[in-house]
């Protein structure tokens, strides 16, 4: 599955019903790297916005790879970028303050959206506070406080469903803390 438009989230569901968002998928992202080598291994996902996906038939996909083996290298690069992004998120959750975690996620999304041509001084933002809490391992109250802090420090502001950067360099410094 490839995300054609919109935002999605992949998640783990625990036995007690709690959900942990483990990745945010943007247009162009491969949602199911695991499926290529382990059918049935991909995580469930849900749309954070209106979502359009492209579903590939696994057998036809494998046949196409056999015809063009160089495709495997490109697939590996795509999956590797996703793994690197998830490692950075995991490290942030274990080592960064709540403010730095939120800033790092916002900066990371901005970088990815900018590469897609979908961001300049701001961009669409389809994450609710509860989504941010789930992906960053924080409470919704803590996320609310940290967003309020970033707003009061005039680093960001929200307009409808868009995030506007008021001081992106300062936000990047916080993200690196």
Order of alpha helices (4+ residues) and beta strands (2+ residues): beta-beta-beta-alpha-beta-beta-alpha-alpha-alpha-beta-alpha-alpha-beta-beta-alpha
